[in-house]
Amino acid sequence: MKYIFIILISSFLANAQIKTEQLNLMPWPQSINLTDGNFVLDKGFKLNITGNPNPRIFIGATRFLRRLDGRTGLFFNQGFVTGLNEVPNAKLQINCAQNGKIGLHEDESYRLEINSGKITINATSDLGALHALETLLQMLQNSSTSYYFPTAVIEDFPRFSWRGLMIDAARHFLPVDVIKRNIDAMAAMKMNVFHWHLVDDQGWRIEMNKHPKLTQLASDGDFYTQEEIKNIVKYADERGILVVPEIDVPGHGTAILTAYPEIGSKINFDKTTYSIERNAGVFRPTLDPSNPKTYLLLSEIFDEVCPLFPGKYFHIGGDENEGKDWDSNPKIQEFKKKYKLENNHELQTYFTMQLIPMLKKHDKELMGWEEIMTKNMSQDAIIHSWKGTNEGVATGSSLVNAVKNGYKTVLSNGYYIDLMQGVESHYLTDPMPKNTLLSAEEKARILGGEATMWSELASPTTIDSRIWPRTCAIAERLWSNENITDLGSLRKRLKTVSFRLEELGITHIRNKAVLLRNISNNQKSEALEDFSNICEPLKIYSRNIGGTEYQMYSPLTLFADACTPDASDALDFDAAVNQYLKNKNAENQVLVTDFLKKWIGLNINLMELSANAPLVQPLLPLSKSLSDLSGQLLLLIDKKQSVNPSVLKDLLEQCNSKNHADVELAVYNSLKKLIQA
């Protein structure tokens, strides 16, 4: 009994001494002050809400209780929260001064105070209170016998008002449950804008009552009903998230023109047919800006679609219009001369300007990709910068040019998560240019940023793994202080945050096992899992260049689909190599050689697996190259034998191949460091 008492006391002391670096908060709060103590949870834990909040707080508070109860298994006595001041003596008190409005520039700040006997959340609006509840969930700690919150005072607010995620549901249709679980994850990361890309060359995804041909001819039967859209907008509203729809015009127009070829820009439109695009890329079909019927159709579309989205913003795309069909159409060229439009850029500005009153009719502000910005573009438009800030080169920066010319802007360059780049590249990209002098007024026009998930190479099964957990780092960049840039801390916290995303239904971890079973032909294989932890999908769209070209109906169930950026074992191997190169003692040597031995065995196991798994065959050349190089390095490091440098060089280059299974070995640079040293 004495020993049990000593263990319990030791556990309590350890808990009391928790440090901020042990917390796995994301995004990191503006201010956190840990104090010496704990709030210990029991089944009697209840919360109470006071003030004048939006009813969404009752849904959010109930969801908080159920998630906390799920983690702790305490069977809380309080079930659903339905009204104000239901439990005046509750140990968690939430006070919201006012009803939060979904949109930009709302007060989302909160103060969270955890004492040993009471927790208090004070927020201007329920939006801030929802953020505080997410932070409180992340504060949860445990000993061997209990769950508790360390006592602390947290003062927090977002750095940018636009903290968005764009999901493309046009290329590959994404069912309602996929959208909803990603909205839940956004809310957990304090993101507040869901940009829903609904129309592109590959499909029209909105049910239309007045123009049913758009879904009959241009959706393959995959679209959202208007009731589903309303439901998703409501779901997002309950989580404090604004939904911004996008219908991309005048380029990326194949789907629209499949239904209405008469408003296309090809010559002899009456003899021209269009069909939904099955490939990825930039294509010629473009709406005709000289045809009055174009604007009549778009006006009627906006009249039906705008009421589905009560938010203030509507994204009209406007990107990647090459204008080839405009150049080849004499009628359009004559139209340009008539209106003294010098080039296609000015012609597109003319087109976009016609959309502004259509949207203003529904109290909407127009937003478009940076191509819409010209000298004649209305300053009411929001410029979505996707080509970059070009630090220090104001003349080449759409973001800097936009704010200097009076436009509000949102940054997505650096946040294109479909490029499959590592988390570091996103985390160290900041919407606020560091090397360009901007006035306070110009800085205020930088609304924030947006993670951008195009879906040409993503399916409902894989899209979560392409968005999360890297988007957590983008969320932190957009919320936290600009000085929060420690990659080591980020990676450490991401491990826990990534796991917690599963609680919300995100499938980025669990669906990997589904894919690996498919690849292994349902054979159990630790080797396949291990190999996936040192491989990453080819980056920056190179997966779709040369070799196999992916259409919108091609399989996304292969090894590259199971792999993700920031391959976990590759990161661990790099740390081991760095440690070994710093100090080549026996202990550090073993850290490196254990990996090399593992990869030799892995290759043998993959070859055995491939005997009854054809989808494993494409991996073998890369696995063999790694195994052969590992063998040579073991001779060099472990056995202290001399190795032919040209053999090492050749094997290293084979490990740098991008020609196998649409993946690359993420350990290549670490191996190169090891060899060069």
Secondary structure, DSSP 8 states (H G I E B T S, - for coil): -HHHHHHHHHHHHHHHT--GGG---SS--SEEEEEEEEEE--TT--EEEEES--THHHHHHHHHHHHHHHHH----S-----STTS-TT-SEEEEEEE---SSTT----EEEEE-SS-EEEEEEEHHHHHHHHHHHHHH-EE-SS-EEEEEEEEEE--S-SEEEEEEE-SSS---HHHHHHHHHHHHHTT--EEEEEEEETTEE-B--SS-THHHHHHSTT--B-HHHHHHHHHHHHHTT-EEEEEE--SSS-HHHHHH-GGGB-SSSGGG-------S-S-----B-TT-HHHHHHHHHHHHHHGGG--SSEEE--------HHHHT-HHHHHHHHHTT--SHHHHHHHHHHHHHHHHHTTT-EEEEEGGG--TTS-TTSEEEE-S---TT-GGG-HHHHHHHTT-EEEE-TT-BGGG---HHHHHT--SS-SSS---HHHHHTEEEEEEEE--TT--TTTHHHHHTTHHHHHHHHHHS-TT---HHHHHHHHHHHHHHHGGGT--TTHHHHHHHHHHTTT---HHHHHHHTSEEE-STTGGGSSSS---TTS---SHHHH--SS-HHHHHHHHHHHHHHH---HHHHHHHHHHHHHHHHHHHHHHHHHTT-GGGGGGHHHHHHHHHHHHHHHHHHTS-----HHHHHHHHHHTT---BTTEEETTHHHHHHHHH-
